[in-house]
Amino acid sequence: MLQKRNHGAVRPFLWLMVLCVTGLVLVSCAAQQVIGNEGNETEKGLEGVPAVRSGDSPDQSPEGKQEGRPVNEENDLADGLKASGEPELLAEIPEAEAALYAGERDGVVLYWGDKVSAFDWSYMTPRGIMPRMYLDDFDGDEEQELAVILYNGSGAGISVEELHIVDKSDAGLEDRVFDQESCIRQLREAVDLQLSVQPEGRLIGKLRVGDQVYEAVMPFDDPDEFDAVSDFLVLGNVVSFEWSENGIQGVFGAAVHKENSADIRYFGYFHADVLYRDGDFELVNLRFEAISP
């Protein structure tokens, strides 16, 4: 069995995420991943360069559940070995005997107590933001689960994290994932955007989020551009998660674009609590924060 060392508790990287996301607000990018109004369809003329990902997501059951693979340490940890002969430690919670190691190719090996499994998780991009791992009773069943947050999508104007909840099973460890597409789908079902030009010459967006209506100034100053701005809501290019004593929160960038153009501009963020029950994820308490013009 691999001997795990105490490297100290993994600390959140929220400050780094804030710097990355803040920089995106001012960028009008030609390389964007755009998910359309219906599922994964894209709005005509806006299909851009996908986010840079370190690998493809694994095939999963319809419920989003993935059973970890049994681990052969000689093979599964081979590509994660450093010159010292030890595998690369990505994240750990020493008091829970939980440790995440770089695995074969793009995968990982997760140890938790007397359980160990390998997963085909994408966890690294050129930005080098490391995984984060937390222990809590996320589903209210009086048993603790592991939450693993992976930064696995980056590029010009793109910053994407993926949330995994891991539980113990008879065979080892099992994982359920709340990925980029699932977040977009829930946001599209909950949000509606309408644009209008105000008498003072500003382009205003009204967002209906459940029973709440929010207003935001669209980031276009030239009135000659207003007619070209689409009310298609661009989602999915900025996705982040963070854990606190109040649970898991998500932040999702909101942007608009000019028709027949890759000129995409952010005007705010959606904030939500991430509820996890019976293996399913749900965005609740959804609210909107506009970026000051």
N, C-alpha and C positions, 0 to 999 in steps of 0.2 A: 504493500500500500504506500502510496506517495506520502512522505512526511510533510505536513503543512507547517509553515513558520508563522509566527505572529508578526505581521507587518503593520499593525495598527488598524483601527477602524477606518473604513472608507468614508471620506467626507464628501458632501454634495459639491457639485461643480456649478451651482446656480449662478455665481458671479460670472463665470465664463460664458454660460448660455446667454445671460443678459447682454454681454458685450457683442456676441455674435448676432443676436436678434436685432439689437439696436442698429447695428450697421446695415442690416437688410432694409430697414425702413426707407433709407435714402437712395436705394438702388433701383433703377429701372433696368431690368435685365432682359437680354435676348435669349438666355438659356433658362427655361423654366419648365417644371413639370406641372401640367394643368389637368385637373380632373373635372369633367363636365357635370351637368345637372343630373344626368341619369347614370348612376353607378360609376363605371370607369370610362364612360364615353367622354370625348374631349370636344370642346367647342371648335367648330370649323375654323381653320386658319391659326389656331393657337397651340397646336401640338408641338411642344418644344423638346429640348434635350432632357432626358430623364435625370433625376437626382443621381449623383455618384454614390453607388452602394458597393459595399465590399463583397456582396454575394447575393444570391437569390434566396427568397424566403422558402422554407421547406413546405412540402405538401402536408396539409393538415386535414383533420376531419371537419365536417360542416360546422361543428361547435367550436372550432379553433383550438382543439386540444391536440397536443403532440406528446407522445410517450418518448422519454429519453432513451437512447440506445445504451445497451450494456457497454462498458468501457474496457478496452484492452489498452493498458497504459503504455505499452511499448509502441503501439500503432497510433492511438488516438492523441497522444501527447507529442508525437514525434516532431511535427512541424512547429510546435510551440517551445521546443527546447532552446535554451540560451547556451552561450559558450560555456557557462558554468556547469552545464549538464542538468540544470533544473528548469522546469517549465515556467513560462511567463505568467505571473500572477496578475490578473486583471482587476479583481475586487475581492474583498473578504469581510466577514463578520466573525472575528475570532471567538467571541463568547457563544456564538451559535454553531461553531465548528463548520461554518459555511465558507467556501472558497471557490472562486471562478478562475479557471486557467484557460489560456489560449490553447486551442486544440489543433487537430489535423486540418490542413487547408484553411478554411475560414470558420471552422466550428469552435466549440468550447467544450470544456469538461467541467461539470459542476459537482462539487462535493458538499454534502450537507449531513452532518452527523454520520450515521452508518450507511447512508445512501450515496450513490454516485451514478451519474448518467452523462452521456455526451449528446449535445444538441447542435444542429446546423444553424447557428445564429450568426448573423452579420453584425459585427460589433465595432468596426473601425473604418474611418475615412481619412483622407489626407489631413483633416484638422486635428486628428490625434486625441480626441476627447474619449476618455476611458469610461467603461461601464460603471454604473453605480448600483449598489445592492442594499436592500433594506429588509428588516424582519418585523412583521406585525400580523395581527389578525385582520386581514383585509376583507374577509367575507362574513365576519361576525359569527363564525361557527365555533368559537372558543378554542380554535387550533391556529397556530401560527403558520403563515406562508412567507415565502420569499418573493419580494418584488425586485426585478432586475430591469434597469433602464439602459437601453443601448442607443448610442448615437450612431446611426447607420445610413444617413443620407445627407450629403453636402454638395455644394456647388455654388454658382453665382446666384445669390438670392434664395438659396435653399438651405434649410437647417431642420433636419427631421430626426426625431427620437421615436423609439418603439418600446412599449411597456409589456413586460412578461410577468405573470404570476405563476410561481412554481410551488407545487405541493408534493408531499411524499405519497408513494403508491407501493403496492406489494412488490412490484418489479423494480422500483428505483425511484425516479422522479418524473413528474409529468408537468407539462407547461401549457398555459393558455396565453395567447398573445392579443394585444390591442394594438393593431398596426395602423399605418397611415390611411389605408383605404377604409378601414372600419370607422376611424375618426371622421373622415370626410363624409361618409354616408350618413352618420348621425347628425352632423352639422347641417347638411343639406335638408334633412327632414325637419329641422327645427328653425331654420333661418330663412327669411325672405328679404330681398333688397330691391328698393325702388329709388330711382334717381329723379331729381327735379332741379331746374335752374331757378334760383331765388332772384327777386327784383334787384338786390344789391350786386348781382353778378357773380354769385358763387354757385358751384355745383354741389348739391347736398344729397347725401344718401340716407334714406330712412330704412332702418333695419328692424324688422319685426321678429322678436325672439320670444316665442310663446305669447304671453299677454303683455310683454313689455315692448315699447317702441323707442329706439335709440336714433340719434342723428349724428352724422359725421360729415365734415367737409371733405370732399374728394380732392386728392392732391393734383389738381389740374388748374392752372391759373389763367390760361388763355381761353376766353370765351369761344374762340373759333374752334377749339378742340372739343367742346362739350358734347356736340352732336355725335362725335365719334367714340365717346366713352360708352362702353357696354355695361348693362346692369347684371351681366354674368359675374357671379361672385367667385373669385379665384381662391381656392382653398387647398391645403395640403402641402404647401411649400415650406411652411414654418409650423412645426409640431414639437412641443416639448412637454415634459412631465417632471414633477417634483413631489417629494414626499415630505410631510410634516406630521406633527402630532394630531393634526386634524384630518389626516388621510392623504390621498393622492390627488393632486391638482394638475390640470392640463391647460396649456396655453396654445392658441392656434391663430396664426396670422391670417388677416383678411385683406384682400387686394382687389382692384379693378384693373381693366386694361382698355386700350383703344382697339376698336374693331380692326381686323385685318392687320394687326400689329402685335409684336411681342413686348410692347411698352407696358409693363405691369408695375403698378404702384400700390404700396401698402397704405391703408388708412386706419388700421386699428387691429385689435386682438380680441378674440373670444377667450374667456376664462370659464372653466367648468370644474366641478368636482367629479372625480372618476369613481363611480360606484361599481363594486365587484360583488356579484351574488350568483351562486349556483353555476359558476363557470362563465358567466356572461358579464360584459362590461357595458356600462351605461353612463353617458354624460348627463349630469344633473346640475341644477342651480346654475344654468348657463347665463352668462352676462357678457356685455360688450364694453370695451374700453377704447375710445377713439384716440388717435394720435393728434396732438395739437398741431394745427396748421402753421 
